[in-house]
Amino acid sequence: MEIFSCLGKHNYEQLVFCQDKESGLKAIIAIHDTTLGPALGGTRMWPYASEEEAIVDVLRLARGMTYKSAAAGLDMGGGKAVIIGDPHKDKSEALFRAFGRFVEGLNGRYITAEDVGTTVEDMDIVLRETRHVCGLGAKAGSSGDPSPVTAIGVWKGIKACAGAVWGEESLAGKTIALQGLGKVGYHLARHLHDEGARLIVADIITDRVDRVKRELNVQAVAPEAIYDVPCDIFVPAALGAILNDDTMGRLGCRLVAGPANNQLAEDRHGDLLHQKGILYAPDYVINAGGVINVADEFNGAYDRERALRAVEIIPRNLAEVIRVSRRDNIPTYKVADLLAEKRIATLGRIKNILLPCR
């Protein structure tokens, strides 16, 4: 794998490899862009099949965070970290404290939080070694688990997209195929169910499926079968790259909108959705509730009502993306990229204005 070639393709700033033999830590931190501010992004723990797979994932995730923060109007850049390991077997105090030391060594260029495979309790351990962590459970004034707010933003985003497709935002009576019932997917399922949608769900972890079936009395299918479900809305809430050559021809929906990161395996899959007349809600636009929630800590002590008000930017942003997409007949993912890149470029020029010496 040609690392510098990969970094140069999308102009990444930094890729940091972190190793500690005693704790078993093998982690990678990617910083994509700090034009707007320090790189903010969670730490994912996952049993990657190879080091190359972990590098590809952290790079994709870090770049997505740059665009997510820019689109959400935040003064934050984009970064991400991955820890190679099984979150059910390999966690320890030593591992997260070692990771925290590496984060501290970046001196604020990267700010971490929880993500897939990690929890606010894990971040509380990281906090013992670095100030540059947020979304904590034990620290006063911290935002805690961002998943519920992410789910609220996605729910409101789906409603905005439904309004563009069907002329009304109500989800009552809509058949929704929900892929993934993790921290965000679970909360999102409750919002969709409470609004009267007909849910068909899937997850690779059977306990999650059993819980949602028991609490919401919904239909479940095997994980691989979720792509074949006839539905109005397909909601990806698991891992990335699920819109690919194998799945694109199987979708029977008019709208794809969900919280998973990096849903498009390649940009051309976004082009295919556009050609098929399937509205795609760009992932980093619709799932920005979590980073908005976490970023509220930088306004002082966390204020949930303030964070929820800020999340209202998500349906407005989606409406603008859809408006420009329809006006110019270009895919929504391209519109979202253009709008995010424009904000980064504009504010980047402003930040170059020379200030007087103090």
C-alpha positions as CSV (number, residue, x, y, z in Angstrom):
1,M,0.0,0.0,0.0
2,E,1.5,3.4,-1.1
3,I,0.7,5.5,2.0
4,F,1.8,8.9,0.6
5,S,-0.1,8.3,-2.6
6,C,-3.2,7.6,-0.5
7,L,-2.7,10.7,1.6
8,G,-2.0,12.9,-1.4
9,K,-5.2,11.8,-3.2
10,H,-7.4,13.7,-0.9
11,N,-4.8,15.9,0.7
12,Y,-4.6,14.4,4.2
13,E,-2.4,16.2,6.7
14,Q,-1.3,13.4,9.0
15,L,-1.4,9.6,9.6
16,V,-0.2,8.4,13.0
17,F,0.5,4.8,13.9
18,C,0.3,4.0,17.6
19,Q,1.7,0.8,19.2
20,D,2.1,-0.3,22.8
21,K,3.2,-3.9,23.3
22,E,2.3,-4.1,27.0
23,S,-1.3,-3.1,26.5
24,G,-1.7,-4.7,23.1
25,L,-2.6,-1.3,21.5
26,K,-2.5,-1.1,17.8
27,A,-4.2,2.2,16.7
28,I,-4.2,4.6,13.8
29,I,-5.1,8.2,13.9
30,A,-5.9,10.1,10.7
31,I,-6.1,13.9,10.5
32,H,-7.6,15.0,7.2
33,D,-8.0,18.8,7.4
34,T,-7.7,21.4,10.1
35,T,-8.5,24.5,8.1
36,L,-11.7,25.2,10.2
37,G,-10.3,24.0,13.5
38,P,-8.9,21.0,15.4
39,A,-9.7,17.6,13.9
40,L,-12.7,16.1,15.7
41,G,-13.8,12.5,15.3
42,G,-14.4,9.4,17.3
43,T,-12.4,6.3,18.0
44,R,-13.6,3.1,16.4
45,M,-12.6,-0.3,17.7
46,W,-13.0,-3.1,15.2
47,P,-11.4,-6.5,14.5
48,Y,-10.1,-5.5,11.0
49,A,-9.0,-8.4,8.8
50,S,-5.8,-6.6,7.9
51,E,-3.8,-3.5,8.6
52,E,-4.5,-2.2,5.1
53,E,-8.3,-2.5,5.8
54,A,-7.9,-0.5,9.0
55,I,-5.9,2.2,7.1
56,V,-8.5,2.5,4.3
57,D,-11.3,2.8,6.9
58,V,-9.7,5.4,9.1
59,L,-8.8,7.5,6.0
60,R,-12.3,7.4,4.7
61,L,-13.8,8.2,8.1
62,A,-11.4,11.1,8.7
63,R,-12.2,12.8,5.4
64,G,-15.9,12.2,6.1
65,M,-15.6,14.1,9.4
66,T,-14.0,17.1,7.6
67,Y,-17.0,17.4,5.3
68,K,-19.5,16.6,8.1
69,S,-18.2,19.4,10.4
70,A,-18.0,21.8,7.5
71,A,-21.6,21.0,6.3
72,A,-22.9,21.4,9.9
73,G,-21.4,24.8,10.2
74,L,-18.9,23.8,12.9
75,D,-15.5,25.4,13.5
76,M,-13.9,21.9,13.5
77,G,-11.7,19.9,11.1
78,G,-11.9,16.2,10.4
79,G,-10.1,13.3,12.0
80,K,-10.7,9.8,13.1
81,A,-9.0,7.0,15.0
82,V,-9.3,3.2,14.8
83,I,-8.1,0.6,17.3
84,I,-7.5,-2.8,15.8
85,G,-9.1,-5.3,18.1
86,D,-12.3,-7.0,19.2
87,P,-14.3,-4.6,21.4
88,H,-15.9,-7.6,23.2
89,K,-12.6,-9.2,24.1
90,D,-9.6,-6.8,23.9
91,K,-10.5,-3.8,25.9
92,S,-8.5,-2.9,29.0
93,E,-7.7,0.2,31.1
94,A,-4.1,0.0,29.9
95,L,-5.1,-0.1,26.3
96,F,-7.2,3.1,26.5
97,R,-4.7,4.9,28.7
98,A,-2.0,4.1,26.2
99,F,-4.2,5.4,23.4
100,G,-4.9,8.6,25.4
101,R,-1.1,9.2,25.7
102,F,-0.9,9.2,21.9
103,V,-3.8,11.5,21.6
104,E,-2.3,13.9,24.1
105,G,1.0,13.8,22.1
106,L,-0.9,15.5,19.2
107,N,-1.4,18.5,21.5
108,G,-4.9,19.3,20.5
109,R,-4.7,18.7,16.7
110,Y,-7.0,15.8,17.2
111,I,-9.9,15.5,19.6
112,T,-11.5,12.1,20.1
113,A,-14.8,10.7,21.3
114,E,-16.6,7.4,21.3
115,D,-17.6,5.6,18.1
116,V,-18.5,2.1,16.9
117,G,-17.0,-0.4,19.4
118,T,-16.2,2.2,22.0
119,T,-18.3,3.8,24.8
120,V,-18.4,6.9,26.9
121,E,-16.9,4.8,29.7
122,D,-13.9,4.0,27.5
123,M,-13.5,7.7,26.8
124,D,-13.5,8.3,30.6
125,I,-10.4,6.2,30.8
126,V,-8.8,8.0,27.8
127,L,-9.5,11.3,29.7
128,R,-7.1,10.2,32.4
129,E,-4.3,10.7,30.0
130,T,-5.4,13.5,27.7
131,R,-7.6,16.7,27.8
132,H,-8.4,16.2,24.1
133,V,-11.5,13.9,24.5
134,C,-15.2,14.8,24.7
135,G,-18.5,13.0,24.8
136,L,-17.7,11.7,28.3
137,G,-19.9,10.0,30.9
138,A,-18.3,10.9,34.2
139,K,-17.1,14.5,33.6
140,A,-19.4,17.3,34.5
141,G,-20.4,19.5,31.6
142,S,-19.8,16.8,29.0
143,S,-22.3,15.7,26.4
144,G,-22.1,11.9,27.0
145,D,-23.2,9.4,24.4
146,P,-24.1,11.3,21.2
147,S,-26.1,8.4,19.7
148,P,-29.6,9.6,20.8
149,V,-28.9,13.1,19.3
150,T,-27.5,11.5,16.1
151,A,-30.8,9.5,15.8
152,I,-32.9,12.6,16.3
153,G,-31.0,14.4,13.5
154,V,-31.4,11.4,11.2
155,W,-35.1,11.1,11.9
156,K,-35.7,14.8,11.1
157,G,-33.5,14.4,8.0
158,I,-35.5,11.5,6.8
159,K,-38.7,13.5,7.2
160,A,-37.2,16.4,5.2
161,C,-36.3,14.0,2.4
162,A,-39.7,12.3,2.5
163,G,-41.2,15.7,2.0
164,A,-39.1,16.1,-1.1
165,V,-40.1,12.7,-2.5
166,W,-43.8,12.4,-1.5
167,G,-44.8,16.0,-0.8
168,E,-45.3,15.5,2.9
169,E,-42.9,14.8,5.7
170,S,-45.1,12.3,7.6
171,L,-43.6,8.8,7.8
172,A,-46.9,7.2,8.9
173,G,-47.6,4.1,6.7
174,K,-44.2,4.2,5.0
175,T,-42.3,0.9,4.9
176,I,-38.8,1.4,6.1
177,A,-36.0,-1.2,5.9
178,L,-33.6,-0.4,8.7
179,Q,-30.1,-2.0,8.5
180,G,-28.4,-2.0,11.8
181,L,-29.7,-1.7,15.4
182,G,-26.6,-0.5,17.2
183,K,-26.5,2.6,19.4
184,V,-27.9,5.0,16.8
185,G,-30.1,2.4,15.0
186,Y,-31.9,1.5,18.1
187,H,-32.9,5.0,19.0
188,L,-33.8,5.7,15.4
189,A,-36.0,2.7,15.3
190,R,-38.0,4.0,18.2
191,H,-38.5,7.4,16.5
192,L,-39.6,5.8,13.2
193,H,-41.9,3.4,15.0
194,D,-43.5,6.1,17.1
195,E,-44.4,8.0,14.0
196,G,-46.3,5.1,12.5
197,A,-43.8,3.7,10.0
198,R,-43.8,0.0,9.2
199,L,-40.3,-1.2,10.2
200,I,-38.4,-4.2,8.8
201,V,-35.1,-4.5,10.6
202,A,-31.9,-6.5,10.4
203,D,-28.6,-6.8,12.4
204,I,-25.8,-9.2,12.5
205,I,-26.2,-9.4,16.3
206,T,-29.3,-11.3,17.2
207,D,-29.7,-9.9,20.7
208,R,-30.2,-6.4,19.1
209,V,-32.9,-7.8,16.8
210,D,-34.6,-9.6,19.6
211,R,-34.7,-6.5,21.7
212,V,-36.3,-4.4,19.0
213,K,-38.8,-7.1,18.0
214,R,-39.8,-7.4,21.7
215,E,-40.1,-3.7,22.4
216,L,-41.6,-2.5,19.0
217,N,-43.2,-5.6,17.6
218,V,-41.5,-5.2,14.2
219,Q,-40.6,-7.6,11.5
220,A,-37.0,-8.8,11.1
221,V,-35.1,-10.4,8.2
222,A,-31.7,-11.9,7.9
223,P,-28.9,-9.4,7.5
224,E,-28.2,-10.1,3.9
225,A,-31.9,-10.1,3.0
226,I,-32.5,-6.5,4.0
227,Y,-31.4,-5.2,0.6
228,D,-34.2,-7.2,-1.1
229,V,-37.0,-5.8,1.1
230,P,-39.6,-3.9,-0.9
231,C,-39.8,-0.6,0.9
232,D,-40.2,3.1,0.5
233,I,-37.1,4.1,2.5
234,F,-33.8,2.2,3.0
235,V,-32.0,3.3,6.1
236,P,-28.3,2.2,6.4
237,A,-27.4,2.3,10.1
238,A,-24.5,-0.2,10.2
239,L,-21.0,0.1,8.6
240,G,-19.9,1.7,5.4
241,A,-19.6,0.8,1.7
242,I,-23.0,-0.9,1.7
243,L,-24.1,0.8,-1.5
244,N,-21.9,-1.2,-3.9
245,D,-22.0,-3.3,-7.1
246,D,-23.6,-6.2,-5.2
247,T,-26.4,-4.3,-3.6
248,M,-27.3,-1.4,-5.9
249,G,-29.5,-3.6,-8.2
250,R,-31.4,-5.1,-5.2
251,L,-32.8,-1.9,-3.7
252,G,-36.5,-1.4,-4.1
253,C,-36.9,2.0,-2.5
254,R,-37.3,5.7,-3.5
255,L,-35.2,7.1,-0.7
256,V,-31.9,6.1,0.9
257,A,-31.3,8.0,4.1
258,G,-29.5,6.8,7.2
259,P,-26.7,7.4,9.8
260,A,-24.0,5.0,8.6
261,N,-20.8,6.6,7.5
262,N,-19.3,6.3,4.0
263,Q,-22.4,4.5,2.6
264,L,-21.2,4.8,-1.0
265,A,-18.5,2.2,-1.8
266,E,-17.4,4.6,-4.7
267,D,-18.7,7.9,-5.9
268,R,-20.1,6.2,-9.0
269,H,-22.6,4.4,-6.8
270,G,-24.0,7.9,-5.9
271,D,-24.2,8.6,-9.7
272,L,-26.2,5.3,-10.1
273,L,-28.7,6.3,-7.4
274,H,-29.2,9.6,-9.1
275,Q,-29.7,7.9,-12.5
276,K,-32.2,5.5,-11.0
277,G,-34.2,8.3,-9.5
278,I,-33.5,7.2,-5.9
279,L,-33.0,10.2,-3.6
280,Y,-29.8,9.8,-1.6
281,A,-29.3,11.8,1.6
282,P,-25.5,12.3,1.8
283,D,-24.5,10.5,4.9
284,Y,-22.3,13.2,6.5
285,V,-25.1,15.7,6.1
286,I,-27.9,13.6,7.7
287,N,-25.8,12.0,10.5
288,A,-24.2,15.2,11.8
289,G,-26.3,15.3,15.0
290,G,-23.6,13.4,17.0
291,V,-20.8,15.7,16.1
292,I,-23.0,18.8,16.6
293,N,-23.9,17.4,20.0
294,V,-20.3,16.8,21.0
295,A,-19.1,20.1,19.6
296,D,-21.5,21.9,21.9
297,E,-19.0,21.2,24.7
298,F,-16.7,23.7,23.1
299,N,-19.3,26.5,23.8
300,G,-18.7,25.9,27.5
301,A,-20.6,23.4,29.7
302,Y,-22.8,21.2,27.5
303,D,-26.4,22.4,27.1
304,R,-28.6,19.7,25.5
305,E,-31.4,22.1,24.5
306,R,-28.8,24.3,22.7
307,A,-27.4,21.2,21.0
308,L,-30.9,20.1,19.9
309,R,-31.5,23.5,18.4
310,A,-28.3,23.3,16.5
311,V,-29.4,19.9,15.1
312,E,-32.2,21.7,13.3
313,I,-29.6,22.7,10.6
314,I,-29.7,19.1,9.3
315,P,-33.2,19.2,7.6
316,R,-32.4,22.7,6.3
317,N,-29.1,21.5,4.8
318,L,-30.7,18.5,3.2
319,A,-33.4,20.7,1.7
320,E,-30.7,22.9,0.2
321,V,-28.7,19.9,-1.2
322,I,-31.9,18.5,-2.8
323,R,-32.8,21.9,-4.2
324,V,-29.4,22.4,-5.9
325,S,-29.4,18.8,-7.1
326,R,-32.7,19.2,-8.8
327,R,-31.9,22.6,-10.2
328,D,-28.5,21.5,-11.7
329,N,-29.4,17.8,-12.3
330,I,-26.3,16.5,-10.4
331,P,-26.2,13.8,-7.7
332,T,-26.8,14.9,-4.1
333,Y,-23.5,13.6,-2.9
334,K,-21.7,15.9,-5.3
335,V,-23.8,18.9,-4.2
336,A,-23.0,18.2,-0.5
337,D,-19.3,18.0,-1.3
338,L,-19.3,21.2,-3.2
339,L,-21.1,23.1,-0.4
340,A,-18.7,21.8,2.2
341,E,-15.7,22.5,0.1
342,K,-16.9,26.0,-0.6
343,R,-17.2,26.7,3.2
344,I,-13.7,25.3,3.9
345,A,-12.2,27.4,1.1
346,T,-13.9,30.6,2.0
347,L,-13.1,30.4,5.7
348,G,-9.6,29.2,4.9
349,R,-9.0,32.4,3.1
350,I,-10.4,34.4,6.0
351,K,-8.1,32.6,8.4
352,N,-5.1,33.7,6.3
353,I,-5.8,37.4,7.1
354,L,-2.8,38.6,9.0
355,L,-3.6,39.7,12.6
356,P,-1.5,42.3,14.4
357,C,1.2,41.1,16.7
358,R,0.2,41.1,20.4
